[in-house]
Amino acid sequence: MSAFPLTKSPPSKKCRTRQSGTAWTRSGCLTCKKRRKACDKTKPSCNNCLKQGRTCEGYGSMWVEPLGPSAQVFSKSASPSEPKTESSSRLPSPVPSVSSDAWLETWSSGQVTPWNRSTGSSPRYHSPTGSYINAENPEDSSGDLELSTEVVVPRPQGHISHLSGNETHYLQYHMEQGSRLLANLESDDNPLRSILIPRAMSSPLLMKAVCAVSALHLANRSHGFGAHTAAVNYYSGTLSGLRSVLGNFTTGILPDDAMLAVGLLCKYEIVRGSVKQWVVHLNALQRLIVSRGGFASMDRDAAEFLRGLFVYAYQMARISNRNRFAPTDISIDSSIGIPKLDIYIGYTEQLLEICARIAELPALKNNTMALYLSVSSINESLLTWTHTSTPYIIPQGTTAATLTRLQLVAECFRDAGFTYLHSTMERISRVSEMETAVRTGMSPAENWTYLISTPKQLAIRRCLARVETFPLDDHCEYSALTFPLFISGCESDDIADREVVIRSLDKLQYNFGIGNVRRAKELLGIFWARRDADVGACGPGMDRKQVHWLDIVEELGWELILA
């Protein structure tokens, strides 16, 4: 092999020469490195990508894989001296000590492995849209709806002295877009801005948590791999910071910023569309609130924000993850007074409580009288509910149109409550059909249907008809419709209804970039395929036991998020 000449000779006509401009380097952004193009290395986004209308994926490592939805973030090894039991994750009656709570120590000492994936083969299910869904790692599925690739990423408007360029970038995105799209109510007093941003400016821990959620949301909406990598790094940094705070905490009051950071970890998993991790964070938040002495012991602004987040997530979790949560008495102290209309709950707080009561009905399946009394009481509560039942302080800047949207969304939740009540009782009847027939001498279906005043199909049709009148644009109030759409899709066998559900969920996913909507769609695809297969396997007039959507959730081992 000949050596390179010491003197530079003119290139031959057949040789390719690099165009004039900035030389290609290994330190350029990920987008330019993949394209092997020149990069001017402007941070946080290079100008070359922006000029060409491309998404700059930042300057992270090309080899770091973002979190999969079922990635095991925490180690779950039990202490040798304490065998693992089902009751080990339940809320104890006495207020636990933060420093001695073994459950909390397990959470706070977990090892972060954000790029873990299962190496075994996972079952794949065919969805009605023709794509395939990997049940264990849904993020590996094909055929997902492409989110907007034209997201307007705000250009940095300056530099804050004590923040890095990336922190400034993601904080600005959160301020201008994320905080509006990640709430169910937009107003001048949106606490995702008015509370979190000022506190994050003086709390490195909370800043990492805010940036983790912001970067992940940006990645969902722009498919930016650099933002995904940044989200994983900020997420890991938040966990590390929380472990440090909890490890050094022995006496006194746990800081509000630590409590808010744990709340944002719950939010992170909802945005990610996790199916394996969010219950860990929600249980941790519950324990910390109890250890702190309840919401009344916190600053009022922080307490109101965390209360809304916790109540919304907790009550929705009871619907799809009933066996993983214990009842809680956490509430706002009466001295706080009339609450603000919450950015997550809106007018639905009483309806969420009713749905949580429905989730507990299976515990009464062996006590027919108590079961039927509870069904009758729940039915009455749904019938008499109005959005004015509870007084609220209306946040500053909330428009009349916003309140109307909140009211209509709440009406969808009421119809979803009726549908969910039918769904739960049908499952109870199928599970205990033989036992009930022996004990009462009649079919369970003959006993309870008259207790529910609104037929299931009427509730579904009313909910979906209302949704079809909505524009389902980026008004954030519509982002709360995931549960009403999901339960309507599960309980209707009408193909037209299914099309309305999927079309509406597509719009929510496109407009708001929240990963749990994608998971709800994937579970619906699996469920419909299974139910249709069961129907096809039965001849005309043959009795069949239809699979229930909760059966699929339990079979897959998912911690489904419908919040």
C-alpha atoms as one frame of an Amber mdcrd trajectory, in Angstrom:
protein
   0.000   0.000   0.000   1.479   3.347  -0.991   1.880   6.143   1.498   0.008
   9.402   1.254   2.055  12.079  -0.565   3.631  14.725   1.564   2.551  17.468
  -0.783  -1.023  18.213  -1.732  -1.689  17.480  -5.399  -4.691  18.749  -7.327
  -7.568  16.290  -7.225  -8.350  14.318 -10.352 -11.627  14.886 -12.112 -13.002
  11.580 -10.815 -12.372  12.436  -7.181 -15.190  13.824  -5.039 -14.404  16.978
  -3.122 -16.207  18.181   0.003 -18.367  21.205  -0.509 -17.139  24.397   1.042
 -18.415  25.171   4.516 -18.096  23.704   7.983 -16.159  20.432   7.991 -17.873
  17.224   9.108 -16.761  16.256  12.595 -17.567  13.505  15.063 -18.720  16.108
  17.568 -21.629  17.276  15.415 -25.302  16.696  16.170 -26.812  13.233  15.782
 -28.811  14.233  12.699 -25.752  15.513  10.817 -23.665  12.515  11.898 -26.287
  10.096  10.599 -26.440  11.998   7.287 -22.650  12.495   7.279 -23.171  16.192
   6.683 -21.445  19.261   7.997 -22.675  20.536  11.362 -22.083  24.009  12.797
 -22.462  22.539  16.332 -24.828  25.275  17.516 -26.562  24.183  20.704 -29.109
  23.041  21.634 -30.090  22.660  17.925 -27.751  23.119  14.984 -28.662  25.796
  12.454 -27.987  23.538   9.464 -30.804  21.198  10.479 -33.157  24.077  11.205
 -32.448  25.733   7.840 -33.261  22.481   6.025 -36.446  21.915   8.008 -35.055
  18.843   9.753 -35.422  17.905  13.398 -32.055  18.327  15.124 -31.659  15.332
  17.431 -29.121  17.035  19.669 -25.644  15.976  20.747 -26.261  12.901  22.906
 -24.766   9.486  22.355 -26.013   7.634  19.280 -25.851   4.380  21.223 -28.096
   5.135  24.184 -31.477   3.488  23.687 -34.462   5.353  25.150 -36.725   3.803
  27.766 -39.056   1.129  26.499 -42.572   1.208  27.979 -42.016  -1.967  29.986
 -38.406  -1.308  30.987 -37.668  -2.347  34.571 -36.416   0.882  36.116 -36.127
  -0.419  39.671 -34.587  -3.584  41.029 -37.254  -5.662  42.728 -35.181  -8.033
  44.822 -36.760  -8.738  48.187 -34.799  -8.755  51.402 -33.700 -12.297  52.370
 -35.042 -11.813  55.867 -38.407 -10.548  54.683 -40.264 -12.809  52.237 -42.207
 -10.934  49.598 -45.967 -10.949  50.179 -48.896  -9.402  48.397 -49.558  -7.131
  51.358 -46.011  -5.767  51.386 -46.953  -2.945  49.000 -50.107  -1.928  50.808
 -50.471   1.248  52.804 -50.057   0.495  56.529 -52.497   1.835  59.055 -50.012
   3.830  61.157 -48.127   6.721  59.610 -44.783   5.234  58.543 -41.408   6.701
  59.297 -39.560   7.859  56.188 -36.205   6.711  57.517 -37.368   3.209  58.544
 -39.942   2.324  55.878 -38.550  -0.761  54.120 -40.865  -0.313  51.149 -39.678
   3.255  50.612 -36.051   2.177  50.971 -36.593  -0.369  48.202 -37.931   2.377
  45.932 -35.214   4.878  46.820 -32.334   2.429  46.358 -33.447   0.982  43.013
 -30.929   0.747  40.186 -31.851   2.648  37.039 -31.490   0.580  33.881 -33.315
   2.746  31.350 -32.308   0.748  28.289 -33.289  -2.717  29.531 -35.406  -4.721
  27.143 -36.640  -8.246  27.212 -34.509 -10.484  25.004 -37.033 -13.292  24.890
 -39.687 -13.588  22.248 -42.879 -11.712  23.073 -46.384 -12.578  21.891 -47.562
 -10.453  18.990 -51.172  -9.723  18.192 -52.714  -8.594  14.954 -54.604  -5.330
  15.252 -57.614  -4.251  13.151 -55.428  -1.687  11.362 -53.124  -4.370   9.986
 -50.154  -3.581  12.226 -48.635  -5.950  14.745 -48.416  -5.232  18.439 -45.673
  -6.592  20.667 -47.502  -7.252  23.924 -44.420  -7.179  26.147 -42.648  -4.200
  24.569 -45.400  -2.172  22.879 -42.894   0.460  21.788 -41.492  -2.127  19.355
 -44.844  -2.290  17.543 -45.220  -1.352  13.927 -47.904   0.800  12.449 -48.111
   3.505  15.120 -49.720   6.726  14.023 -47.023   9.155  13.001 -47.125  12.193
  15.227 -46.543  15.656  13.898 -43.059  16.151  12.468 -43.674  19.869  12.145
 -43.643  20.725  15.834 -42.520  24.285  16.329 -39.583  23.999  18.711 -38.991
  27.374  20.368 -35.609  28.883  19.633 -33.700  29.869  22.775 -34.313  33.505
  23.619 -31.322  33.917  25.872 -29.296  32.133  28.512 -30.004  31.866  32.227
 -26.686  32.054  34.043 -27.032  29.055  36.359 -28.741  26.752  33.826 -27.156
  24.725  31.054 -28.128  25.325  27.438 -30.239  22.155  27.386 -32.020  23.095
  30.614 -32.850  26.499  29.163 -34.092  24.855  25.977 -36.392  22.313  27.648
 -37.602  24.808  30.232 -38.605  27.148  27.406 -40.410  24.335  25.565 -42.251
  23.453  28.768 -43.197  27.094  29.285 -44.487  27.679  25.760 -45.997  24.324
  24.767 -45.610  21.401  27.174 -47.369  23.010  30.137 -50.400  23.767  27.967
 -50.678  20.316  26.363 -49.975  18.272  29.512 -52.909  19.638  31.518 -56.665
  19.123  31.221 -57.361  22.798  31.911 -55.493  25.813  30.589 -55.562  29.168
  32.401 -53.270  31.994  33.448 -52.742  30.138  36.731 -51.650  26.837  35.162
 -49.477  25.423  38.003 -47.248  23.592  35.506 -45.956  27.104  34.834 -46.871
  29.284  37.790 -45.680  26.813  40.458 -43.162  24.442  38.902 -41.021  26.872
  36.927 -40.240  29.394  39.733 -39.498  26.551  42.160 -37.364  24.694  39.626
 -35.216  27.799  39.144 -33.984  27.412  42.725 -34.109  23.586  42.953 -31.719
  21.519  40.778 -33.706  18.388  41.686 -37.035  19.798  40.525 -35.358  21.295
  37.442 -34.222  17.813  36.382 -37.743  16.454  36.862 -39.303  19.271  34.818
 -36.730  18.829  32.046 -37.301  15.049  32.006 -41.032  15.489  31.357 -40.457
  18.340  28.906 -37.800  16.491  26.867 -39.918  13.325  26.712 -42.981  15.233
  25.569 -40.955  17.006  22.880 -39.565  13.638  21.753 -43.085  12.197  21.496
 -44.226  15.043  19.281 -41.132  15.418  17.097 -39.550  11.930  17.081 -36.316
  13.556  18.238 -33.845  10.904  19.380 -31.721  13.545  21.087 -34.718  14.623
  23.164 -35.370  10.972  24.093 -31.779  10.626  25.274 -32.011  13.865  27.247
 -35.260  12.662  28.855 -33.591   9.435  30.016 -30.637  11.372  31.428 -32.834
  13.857  33.303 -35.037  11.003  34.559 -31.978   9.169  35.898 -30.706  12.399
  37.439 -34.037  12.946  39.192 -33.956   9.442  40.671 -30.378   9.935  41.802
 -31.263  13.255  43.427 -34.265  11.762  45.208 -32.181   8.894  46.558 -29.711
  11.422  47.889 -32.461  13.467  49.563 -34.105  10.416  51.109 -30.774   8.908
  52.136 -29.804  12.037  54.054 -33.272  12.609  55.500 -33.643  11.645  59.150
 -35.720  14.314  60.869 -37.795  17.334  59.997 -40.040  17.818  56.956 -39.352
  16.391  53.521 -38.918  19.380  51.163 -41.803  20.306  48.881 -39.534  20.203
  45.828 -38.787  16.510  46.495 -42.509  15.770  46.732 -43.141  17.650  43.489
 -40.301  15.749  41.787 -41.886  12.407  42.701 -45.200  13.680  41.321 -43.463
  14.528  38.057 -42.035  11.003  37.871 -45.652   9.801  37.792 -46.299  12.337
  35.059 -43.224  11.140  33.155 -44.559   7.566  33.018 -47.958   8.771  31.777
 -46.291  10.789  28.999 -44.030   7.832  28.176 -46.947   5.413  28.038 -45.282
   3.025  30.463 -46.878  -0.326  31.206 -44.521  -1.375  33.993 -43.241   1.517
  36.124 -45.788   4.141  37.012 -47.372   2.190  39.886 -43.996   2.296  41.669
 -43.905   6.092  41.519 -47.552   6.506  42.487 -47.145   4.230  45.501 -43.996
   6.135  46.479 -45.861   9.446  46.249 -48.652   8.047  48.422 -46.199   6.900
  51.095 -44.356  10.209  51.107 -47.573  12.220  51.444 -48.655  10.095  54.420
 -45.187  10.335  55.984 -45.243  14.086  55.529 -48.530  14.287  57.454 -50.888
  14.745  54.534 -51.442  17.604  52.115 -52.378  20.000  54.929 -48.741  20.011
  56.108 -47.508  21.333  52.766 -47.415  24.750  51.164 -50.921  25.359  49.807
 -49.898  25.800  46.150 -47.773  22.647  46.158 -50.489  20.766  48.069 -53.229
  21.697  45.609 -51.101  20.716  42.609 -50.070  17.364  44.084 -53.578  16.645
  45.329 -55.060  17.053  41.857 -52.337  14.951  40.250 -52.587  12.239  42.905
 -56.390  12.017  43.013 -56.660  11.875  39.226 -53.907   9.264  38.789 -54.888
   7.212  41.836 -58.593   6.951  41.022 -57.871   6.072  37.394 -55.314   3.510
  38.548 -57.970   1.786  40.636 -59.900   1.092  37.435 -57.180  -0.731  35.502
 -54.806  -1.813  38.312 -57.226  -2.587  41.142 -55.125  -5.227  42.888 -52.014
  -3.042  43.036 -53.354  -0.266  45.244 -54.716  -0.075  48.758 -57.509   2.336
  49.746 -56.234   5.665  50.979 -57.644   8.388  53.195 -55.352  11.088  51.787
 -57.317  14.303  51.446 -56.969  18.064  51.601 -57.460  19.426  55.096 -60.720
  21.349  55.484 -58.819  24.421  56.645 -57.586  24.950  53.086 -61.131  25.902
  52.144 -62.823  25.819  48.735 -60.433  24.229  46.215 -59.488  25.647  42.860
 -60.839  24.001  39.731 -57.993  21.550  39.208 -55.989  21.260  35.985 -56.355
  17.468  35.964 -59.681  16.782  37.672 -61.816  19.639  36.360 -65.471  18.834
  37.106 -64.880  15.061  37.294 -63.721  14.546  40.903 -66.989  13.006  42.113
 -67.213  10.883  38.958 -63.676   9.591  39.508 -64.639   8.613  43.049 -67.707
   6.796  41.720 -65.580   4.872  39.206 -63.219   3.879  42.018 -66.242   2.541
  43.923 -67.215   0.515  40.871 -63.706  -0.960  40.781 -64.251  -2.315  44.309
 -67.472  -4.188  43.471 -65.708  -7.525  42.736 -64.784  -7.679  46.431 -68.519
  -8.050  47.173 -69.211 -10.862  44.709 -69.834 -13.371  47.512 -72.284 -11.079
  49.289 -75.163 -10.653  46.869 -77.168  -8.254  49.028 -74.220  -5.930  49.672
 -73.287  -6.064  45.990 -76.739  -5.083  44.788 -77.080  -2.321  47.373 -73.748
  -0.883  46.200 -74.794  -1.059  42.544 -78.042   0.739  43.352 -76.196   3.424
  45.321 -73.647   3.940  42.530 -76.412   4.194  39.948 -78.133   6.866  42.037
 -74.894   8.816  42.405 -74.373   8.818  38.634 -77.961   9.898  38.026 -77.905
  12.828  40.458 -74.415  14.110  39.635 -74.107  17.620  38.208 -71.013  19.657
  37.464 -72.213  22.247  40.000 -72.443  19.754  42.876 -69.107  20.909  44.299
 -68.120  24.597  44.574 -64.781  25.581  43.032 -62.647  28.678  42.734 -62.322
  29.387  39.000 -58.652  30.027  38.095 -57.805  33.441  36.696 -57.957  33.610
  32.904 -60.359  30.664  32.519 -62.782  31.445  29.707 -66.460  30.537  29.451
 -65.629  28.328  26.450 -63.095  26.439  28.564 -65.669  25.799  31.290 -68.145
  24.556  28.668 -65.572  22.084  27.341 -64.859  20.885  30.884 -68.568  20.343
  31.468 -68.994  18.345  28.256 -65.958  16.196  29.067 -67.412  15.521  32.517
 -70.703  14.434  30.926 -68.684  11.924  28.874 -67.215  10.638  32.135 -70.693
  10.137  33.560 -71.693   8.037  30.542 -68.390   6.186  30.894 -69.329   5.518
  34.521 -72.570   3.819  33.477 -70.705   1.792  30.835 -68.016   0.801  33.328
 -70.664  -0.237  35.866 -72.273  -2.563  33.297 -68.838  -3.877  32.301 -67.842
  -4.660  35.882 -71.092  -6.414  36.717 -70.923  -8.494  33.537 -67.436  -9.654
  34.480 -68.526 -10.491  38.027 -71.431 -12.460  36.590 -69.218 -14.443  34.220
 -66.628 -15.217  36.886 -69.137 -16.408  39.480 -71.919 -17.606  37.189 -72.021
 -21.193  38.397 -71.757 -20.264  42.090 -74.526 -17.701  41.825 -76.789 -20.057
  39.885 -76.417 -22.722  42.572 -77.000 -20.251  45.414 -79.961 -18.302  43.967
 -81.380 -20.657  41.376 -81.256 -18.006  38.637 -78.814 -16.454  36.210 -76.850
 -13.451  37.573 -77.874 -11.388  34.560 -81.506 -11.633  35.685 -80.656 -10.122
  39.071 -78.756  -6.907  38.547 -79.588  -5.364  35.163 -82.689  -3.606  36.481
 -80.556  -1.810  39.090 -78.801   0.313  36.431 -81.131   2.926  34.995 -79.123
   3.676  31.839 -78.629   0.756  29.404 -75.037   0.167  28.354 -75.543   0.778
  24.647 -77.395   4.038  25.352 -74.503   5.274  27.522 -71.965   4.332  24.826
 -73.955   5.920  22.026 -74.542   9.107  24.030 -70.838   9.414  24.906 -69.589
   8.832  21.358 -72.237  11.088  19.825 -71.065  13.857  22.110 -67.410  13.221
  21.213 -68.255  13.392  17.500 -69.514  16.948  18.012 -66.151  18.009  19.482
 -63.478  19.362  17.144 -60.881  17.435  19.226 -58.332  20.105  18.452 -55.486
  21.066  20.791 -57.739  22.493  23.503 -56.246  20.540  26.378 -59.606  19.793
  28.015 -60.138  17.115  25.357 -57.000  15.258  26.440 -58.999  13.859  29.388
 -61.211  11.799  27.062 -58.942   8.736  26.984 -60.933   6.773  29.570 -64.434
   7.492  28.162 -63.233   6.543  24.668 -61.412   3.439  25.877 -64.287   1.995
  27.910 -66.742   2.756  25.087 -64.492   0.915  22.650 -64.163  -2.067  24.963
 -67.889  -2.452  25.539 -69.269  -1.868  22.041 -69.379  -4.576  19.367 -70.426
  -2.063  16.715 -67.767  -1.558  14.026 -68.876   2.063  13.522 -68.348   2.745
  17.228 -64.871   1.236  17.060 -64.010   3.515  14.160 -65.150   6.573  16.112
 -63.070   5.483  19.111 -59.868   4.885  17.133 -60.286   8.027  15.059 -60.772
  10.106  18.210 -57.833   8.501  20.044 -55.688   9.147  16.957 -56.518  12.840
  17.242 -55.684  12.907  20.953 -52.356  11.180  20.310 -51.524  13.546  17.459
 -52.504  16.737  19.258 -51.184  16.054  22.754 -48.273  13.617  22.374 -49.091
  11.621  25.532 -47.940   8.013  25.322 -50.736   6.445  27.363 -53.172   7.145
  24.498 -51.050   4.939  22.239 -51.092   2.170  24.859 -54.898   2.392  25.134
 -55.159   1.988  21.352 -52.811  -0.992  21.403 -54.792  -2.749  24.118 -58.007
  -2.119  22.202 -56.442  -3.739  19.122 -55.432  -6.822  21.108 -58.814  -6.998
  22.847 -60.865  -6.632  19.665 -58.804  -9.284  17.898 -59.341 -11.706  20.767
 -63.058 -10.993  21.072 -63.617 -11.305  17.314 -61.746 -14.609  17.323 -63.971
 -15.875  20.142 -67.082 -14.865  18.200 -65.819 -16.629  15.084 -65.104 -19.812
  17.034 -68.717 -20.093  18.205 -71.472 -21.232  15.924 -74.886 -19.524  15.646
 -76.866 -19.781  18.841 -73.966 -21.200  20.835 -73.355 -19.740  24.276 -69.937
 -18.188  24.760 -68.081 -16.445  27.569 -66.640 -13.274  26.101 -63.196 -12.219
  27.194 -63.136  -9.029  29.277 -60.641  -6.229  28.715 -59.341  -6.604  32.271
 -58.579 -10.251  31.460 -56.255  -9.011  28.702 -54.611  -6.457  31.009 -53.931
  -9.152  33.605 -52.764 -11.651  30.979 -50.231  -9.173  29.589 -49.164  -8.016
  33.055 -49.644  -4.391  32.056 -50.062  -1.498  34.466 -52.359   0.313  32.088
 -52.586   4.088  32.487 -55.920   5.648  31.533 -55.226   9.015  33.240
